[in-house]
Amino acid sequence: MKLNKEFKKCLVIGGSGMLGFEIAKQLYDDGKEVSILDLVAVKDNRFKEHIGDIRNQEDIKKACKDIDIVFQTAAAVWDTKIPPMVYDDINVQGNKNVIDVCRNLEIKKLVYTSTIDVVVDGRKPIVNGDESLPYPEKLPKDNYCRTKIIAEQMVIKANSPELLTCSLRPAGMYGPRDRYHLTNIIKSAMSRNNFRLGNGSAKFSHVYSENAAYAHVLAAKNLYHGSTVAGNIYFITDHQPAENLFDFMRPFLEGFGLKPPTRSIPYPVAYAIGWINEKINPASIFNTFAVIQTCIDHTYVHDKAARDFGYKPIVSKEEAFKRTLEWFRQNWDILFTHNQT
């Protein structure tokens, strides 16, 4: 893979995370100079590391010195334990800080990581959704979705001849360093609350982290003056067709010696329980948002990314499974001992 020669020095914000780390690796393997800005260290001598916070403009400025392109993957992710103001501070103000620094330092390119959740309205299913899907008419109550919508709109609006921007929306991501998606499924399987939600017919799109990273790198390659990528948005998914969430997770659970759930809760019942539960226990991950995401179709296609910058998954489903399983086995004690995450 040869990248556009217009950029050499790259900054990956959120580079210690699942996606950011894969982007950094792929850039490095292509001969780029890669810096990382994150709250925690990666401790990898391939990269120049900056410990900092996007809520602090000075941290961003230090990391952006002499940089040609910024990959912004950092975010406050969906977690019921996070106070609402943190989402605004990181996902909205933090991204504004990144845009402002890029402009002030005359950085030419910004590739932003969004999410499929920016088009979820919580009422109707999405089947083979594409980029023609609108944002919800009203901003959702869920703070993650709400702030990611605002941030994506901000990034796309910032596109200009001076700062070229684009936004990528990965589907449900999994892979090595995954501390949220697959980790929560495993924790559920280890608990007494090991149930399937819905009747098993709902499908959900996924993407392996290395494939999502590859899409970011390709988008950067094609982000230039006059390109269709500049100022545009793209869904990024894996191999089709999509599967039911519990069917997709079954081989992972079996690979860890865990029993996949066999008991199921019908969607209307699960929704009612989720609604009650979020009122009684707001910090619980069993709420209406989780139920909707599991029991209603949420599938997407990456046809536009394939057309505009040649994206297609580079890691097979079988190999992705193998690499993910191996990483989780190596890090099992850290993830699932003494309630550490």
Secondary structure, 3 states (H helix, E strand, C coil): CCCCCCCCEEEEECCCCHHHHHHHHHHHHCCCEEEEEECCCCCCCCCEEEECCCCCHHHHHHHHCCCCEEEECCCCCCCCCCCHHHHHHHHHHHHHHHHHHHHHCCCCEEEEECCHHHHCCCCCCEEEECCCCCCCCCCCCCHHHHHHHHHHHHHHHCCCCCCEEEEEEECEEECCCCCCHHHHHHHHHHCCCCCEECCCCCCECEEEHHHHHHHHHHHHHCCCCCCCCCCEEEEECCCCCCECHHHHHHHHHHHCCCCCCCCEECHHHHHHHHHHHHHHCCCCCCCHHHHHHHHCCEEECCHHHHHHHCCCCCCCHHHHHHHHHHHHHHCHHHHHCCCCC
